[in-house]
Amino acid sequence: MFIILAWLFAAAVVVHNLEEAILLPAWSKQAGRWHSPVGAREFRFAVLVLAALAIGAALLAALQGQESMGAYLLSGYALAMLLNVVFPHLLATIGMRRYMPGTATALAFNLPVSVTLLYRAFEEGYISSARFALAGPAAVLAIVLLIPALFYLGRKLWPYSEMASHRAHR
């Protein structure tokens, strides 16, 4: 069951990131303290890489099996996505009294899949509590630190802003 959930988790991340890629850049320009404004290109680059990492973690977990690096990476990623449901999605939606892009997919997909994946990971012996106590938060921290680096790379790889692109098409 864990391997099936690994692939469902990767699919949930892809769907969630797709919702954010479409809606979040425009929303971020009016989000105030809830989210720094982010350009569509840099944001889409970041969520594309993060989706690829989710797929890669699912593949590693499936290939490597119990107590493997892949199982811990995937479970840590699931913990990060579980936290992401609340921080920022639910808090921003409630705090702003306005929908934050990604909240629907976070609640409908990421929350149930992440909780079930983590439960089955422990139940089926894919991860242990002692190792996950270190690996889970480490994975969350790595993802949090990776996001600004991905935004930076996205800006460098696609340096033209939406405004410059818009002016060029006039």
Secondary structure by P-SEA (a helix, b strand, c coil): caaaaaaaaaaaaaaaaaaaaaccaaaaaacccccccccaaaaaaaaaaaaaaaaaaaaaaaaaccccaaaaaaaaaaaaaaaaacccaaaaaaaacccccaaaaaaacaaaaaaaaaaaaaaaccccccccccaaaaaaaaaaaaaaaaaaaaaaaccccaaaaaaaac
